[in-house]
Amino acid sequence: MIKIGIVGVGTVGQSVVKILEDNKDIIRARSGKEIVVKTGIVRNLNKKRDVNIKLSDNYLDVTTDPEIDVVVELMGGVEEAYKVVKSAIENGKSVVTANKALLAYHRFELQRMTNKPFEYEASVAGGIPIIKALREGLSANHIESIKGIINGTCNYMLTEMKEGAKYDEILKVAQKLGYAEADPTFDVGGFDAAHKLLILASIAYNIDAKPDDILIEGIENIDTMDMDFAKEFGYEIKLLGIAKKDGDFIELRVHPTLVPNKQMISKVEGVMNAISVVGDKVGETLYYGAGAGGDATASAVISDIISIVRGSNAPMLGYEKPLENGDFKLRDRNEIKSKYYLRIAVSDEVGVLEKVASIFAKNSISINNFLQKQGNKFVKILLSTHQAIEKDIQNSIEEIEKLKFVKKPVNLIRIEE
């Protein structure tokens, strides 16, 4: 018998308890042992929970209990969760976590600290087994790129906006449906996706970047006119987490992206997640499924527990030793290369386009596609560029916004083809 302790018996924690009971026969057959929850840790003992297990409000009752083999951390947050996981490791426990924020900041510290199995499949894309795919299934490949729809809230909102819904309206609907929190900043601002991207990049490239090191933009400024431009020129707008290898450098970025509508990832709609991984030998592989929800996430948590029970002790981030040719370097966000889409609100004057074009030309940027739309108050210039360098496009925007006929901040979306 394997005994586990769960720190955080919320939606996912309760689903873990229920699935271990509902599917105990198949879980025992696959793992070779009975897996039972001995203790659950909660903040409020008076809150009713739909589980029949022993509860405590002191995490040490799990991390220091000699009978508990595996500690499952589902409490969320960063520093308090780090304290709990560190205590579990110091007491010789194997660890399973679904905590993307914890790993975004402390994954390399935890790897150095533990000599027991440490699993985290549920930290990225819920029930999609992307961690095992990258760490094990694709381990013979150099990973050329990762592009992922890894936040269901944003994907749901962008799907609805494509059909004409306005941002503020669909955000309220998403909150009512439980897809977005009362304070939605973590999701719509791109931070949730960034945490997940950093975890995937660690496995793919053994790179220790933090959220503050990478480009992160959300969907707050997406407009129906942006959707019109996308449709006109054969794109879909998706919030993507992108990791790319270019020589010794790795690009890591999260932002709204114009994706050609012929690409499979462009067809992923609603709250679903999808991750495209390109390996140098296998080519492109695509992983699709439910990226959140109690049962989907709990399924991934239990798969990790089963792996530990079977005796798997794969390196936490997939590397037994350092890369022979040295570590990859994180590319400075100002040196990123991309194609760009811009929306510029201007007064209806002669010579506007000429002045905008001259600024682009001065910064070595050429225009690819162009539309002009009459708004309620201003004319909207919608254009896309050929490939340019991030610092050049930002310099151009800074200059354009100083022009007296430009009436609002310029909106930018990167294009990924």
PERAKA-V492281 format. One record per residue. RES is the residue in one small letter. PHI is phi in whole degrees, -180 to 180 (NA if undefined). OMEGA is omega in whole degrees, 0 to 359 (999 if undefined). Layout:
BEGIN
res->{RES & RES}
phi->{PHI & PHI}
omega->{OMEGA & OMEGA}
END
This chain:
BEGIN
res->{m & i & k & i & g & i & v & g & v & g & t & v & g & q & s & v & v & k & i & l & e & d & n & k & d & i & i & r & a & r & s & g & k & e & i & v & v & k & t & g & i & v & r & n & l & n & k & k & r & d & v & n & i & k & l & s & d & n & y & l & d & v & t & t & d & p & e & i & d & v & v & v & e & l & m & g & g & v & e & e & a & y & k & v & v & k & s & a & i & e & n & g & k & s & v & v & t & a & n & k & a & l & l & a & y & h & r & f & e & l & q & r & m & t & n & k & p & f & e & y & e & a & s & v & a & g & g & i & p & i & i & k & a & l & r & e & g & l & s & a & n & h & i & e & s & i & k & g & i & i & n & g & t & c & n & y & m & l & t & e & m & k & e & g & a & k & y & d & e & i & l & k & v & a & q & k & l & g & y & a & e & a & d & p & t & f & d & v & g & g & f & d & a & a & h & k & l & l & i & l & a & s & i & a & y & n & i & d & a & k & p & d & d & i & l & i & e & g & i & e & n & i & d & t & m & d & m & d & f & a & k & e & f & g & y & e & i & k & l & l & g & i & a & k & k & d & g & d & f & i & e & l & r & v & h & p & t & l & v & p & n & k & q & m & i & s & k & v & e & g & v & m & n & a & i & s & v & v & g & d & k & v & g & e & t & l & y & y & g & a & g & a & g & g & d & a & t & a & s & a & v & i & s & d & i & i & s & i & v & r & g & s & n & a & p & m & l & g & y & e & k & p & l & e & n & g & d & f & k & l & r & d & r & n & e & i & k & s & k & y & y & l & r & i & a & v & s & d & e & v & g & v & l & e & k & v & a & s & i & f & a & k & n & s & i & s & i & n & n & f & l & q & k & q & g & n & k & f & v & k & i & l & l & s & t & h & q & a & i & e & k & d & i & q & n & s & i & e & e & i & e & k & l & k & f & v & k & k & p & v & n & l & i & r & i & e & e}
phi->{NA & -109 & -106 & -122 & -120 & -114 & -101 & 109 & -106 & -95 & -58 & -71 & -59 & -66 & -65 & -59 & -60 & -67 & -67 & -60 & -84 & -63 & -111 & -62 & -67 & -70 & -66 & -65 & -65 & -82 & -94 & 89 & -143 & -80 & -114 & -129 & -90 & -86 & -145 & -118 & -107 & -132 & -80 & -124 & -70 & -84 & -76 & -74 & -130 & -88 & -142 & -114 & -135 & -69 & -118 & -145 & -111 & -121 & -62 & -65 & -66 & -102 & -71 & -108 & -74 & -64 & -82 & -87 & -92 & -130 & -101 & -107 & -98 & -132 & -84 & 80 & 81 & -116 & -71 & -67 & -64 & -60 & -62 & -66 & -66 & -61 & -62 & -63 & -64 & -62 & -99 & 76 & -92 & -76 & -129 & -125 & -137 & -113 & -93 & -66 & -66 & -56 & -73 & -61 & -103 & -128 & -64 & -74 & -62 & -65 & -62 & -68 & -83 & -103 & -123 & -113 & -55 & -135 & -121 & -155 & -55 & -76 & -76 & -131 & 62 & 52 & -85 & -80 & -80 & -77 & -64 & -65 & -62 & -72 & -76 & -122 & -63 & -111 & -69 & -85 & -107 & -76 & -86 & -80 & -162 & -132 & -132 & -135 & -88 & -125 & -138 & -69 & -59 & -64 & -66 & -62 & -65 & -67 & -62 & -71 & -66 & -61 & -91 & 113 & -68 & -88 & -54 & -61 & -67 & -75 & -63 & -63 & -65 & -61 & -67 & -64 & -80 & 87 & -80 & -123 & -77 & -57 & -104 & -87 & -55 & -60 & -82 & -70 & -83 & 89 & -72 & -60 & -64 & -64 & -59 & -68 & -61 & -62 & -64 & -63 & -66 & -64 & -72 & -72 & -130 & 56 & -109 & -99 & -102 & -113 & -54 & -69 & -86 & -120 & -76 & -132 & -135 & -106 & -103 & -60 & -101 & -71 & -123 & -61 & -67 & -64 & -65 & -63 & -62 & -57 & -64 & -60 & -110 & 81 & -121 & -119 & -100 & -132 & -82 & -114 & -96 & -125 & -126 & -137 & -97 & -141 & 66 & -90 & -112 & -121 & -92 & -128 & -158 & -130 & -171 & -61 & -140 & -84 & -115 & -53 & -74 & -88 & -76 & -59 & -66 & -70 & -92 & -81 & -124 & 66 & -87 & -73 & -111 & -155 & -131 & -98 & -123 & -110 & -104 & -68 & -106 & -88 & 80 & -87 & -125 & -126 & -120 & -135 & 165 & -73 & -93 & -157 & 105 & -57 & -70 & -63 & -69 & -63 & -58 & -68 & -59 & -70 & -61 & -67 & -62 & -61 & -59 & -66 & -62 & -70 & 103 & -69 & -138 & -66 & -55 & -52 & -106 & 92 & -122 & -76 & -150 & -64 & -65 & -63 & -94 & 91 & -81 & -71 & -109 & -78 & -71 & -59 & -59 & -74 & -101 & -61 & -110 & -160 & -93 & -135 & -116 & -131 & -116 & -124 & -93 & -134 & -75 & -81 & -130 & -73 & 89 & -61 & -62 & -62 & -69 & -63 & -63 & -67 & -67 & -60 & -62 & -62 & -99 & 62 & -118 & -111 & -85 & -102 & -122 & -147 & -136 & -126 & -125 & -86 & -90 & -65 & -119 & -130 & -82 & -108 & -92 & -116 & -146 & -123 & -114 & -75 & -59 & -144 & -97 & -53 & -64 & -70 & -69 & -68 & -62 & -62 & -61 & -59 & -69 & -62 & -68 & -85 & -68 & -66 & -88 & -87 & -103 & -143 & -59 & -71 & -98 & -125 & -133 & -83 & -111 & -121 & -121}
omega->{176 & 180 & 180 & 172 & 182 & 177 & 185 & 183 & 176 & 183 & 182 & 180 & 178 & 177 & 177 & 180 & 184 & 181 & 177 & 178 & 184 & 185 & 187 & 181 & 181 & 178 & 177 & 181 & 183 & 182 & 182 & 181 & 174 & 179 & 182 & 176 & 179 & 186 & 173 & 180 & 180 & 177 & 185 & 182 & 183 & 180 & 183 & 178 & 185 & 178 & 181 & 178 & 175 & 180 & 177 & 175 & 180 & 184 & 179 & 177 & 175 & 188 & 181 & 181 & 182 & 180 & 183 & 182 & 186 & 174 & 179 & 183 & 182 & 186 & 183 & 183 & 185 & 191 & 178 & 177 & 178 & 179 & 180 & 182 & 177 & 177 & 179 & 180 & 181 & 179 & 172 & 181 & 163 & 185 & 168 & 179 & 172 & 193 & 182 & 181 & 176 & 184 & 178 & 183 & 192 & 188 & 182 & 174 & 181 & 178 & 179 & 187 & 191 & 171 & 176 & 178 & 178 & 188 & 188 & 182 & 185 & 182 & 181 & 171 & 170 & 185 & 180 & 184 & 185 & 179 & 180 & 179 & 181 & 188 & 186 & 186 & 182 & 188 & 177 & 187 & 157 & 180 & 182 & 180 & 171 & 175 & 187 & 163 & 190 & 170 & 185 & 179 & 180 & 182 & 176 & 183 & 180 & 176 & 180 & 179 & 176 & 180 & 174 & 179 & 177 & 186 & 184 & 181 & 185 & 174 & 178 & 178 & 180 & 177 & 179 & 180 & 180 & 178 & 181 & 179 & 175 & 169 & 189 & 190 & 184 & 179 & 187 & 178 & 176 & 186 & 177 & 179 & 180 & 178 & 180 & 179 & 181 & 178 & 180 & 181 & 177 & 180 & 183 & 192 & 181 & 184 & 184 & 176 & 178 & 180 & 181 & 184 & 191 & 178 & 180 & 174 & 181 & 186 & 188 & 185 & 179 & 185 & 178 & 177 & 176 & 177 & 179 & 179 & 180 & 181 & 182 & 187 & 171 & 179 & 163 & 176 & 179 & 168 & 183 & 162 & 187 & 171 & 182 & 173 & 177 & 185 & 179 & 185 & 176 & 171 & 174 & 182 & 175 & 181 & 170 & 188 & 170 & 183 & 177 & 186 & 174 & 179 & 183 & 184 & 179 & 185 & 180 & 187 & 178 & 184 & 183 & 177 & 174 & 179 & 174 & 178 & 177 & 175 & 184 & 180 & 185 & 186 & 183 & 170 & 184 & 183 & 190 & 175 & 180 & 184 & 181 & 181 & 185 & 185 & 181 & 180 & 178 & 177 & 179 & 178 & 183 & 176 & 177 & 178 & 179 & 178 & 179 & 180 & 179 & 178 & 179 & 176 & 179 & 176 & 187 & 182 & 169 & 183 & 176 & 182 & 180 & 177 & 184 & 183 & 179 & 184 & 171 & 177 & 177 & 179 & 177 & 183 & 180 & 181 & 178 & 176 & 181 & 162 & 187 & 170 & 178 & 172 & 186 & 179 & 184 & 171 & 185 & 182 & 175 & 174 & 182 & 184 & 180 & 181 & 178 & 181 & 181 & 177 & 177 & 182 & 179 & 180 & 176 & 179 & 178 & 182 & 180 & 180 & 185 & 171 & 174 & 182 & 176 & 177 & 180 & 183 & 187 & 171 & 178 & 173 & 179 & 183 & 173 & 182 & 164 & 184 & 181 & 178 & 186 & 183 & 179 & 179 & 179 & 175 & 179 & 180 & 179 & 179 & 181 & 183 & 177 & 180 & 187 & 182 & 177 & 193 & 180 & 174 & 179 & 176 & 184 & 171 & 178 & 181 & 181 & 184 & 999}
END
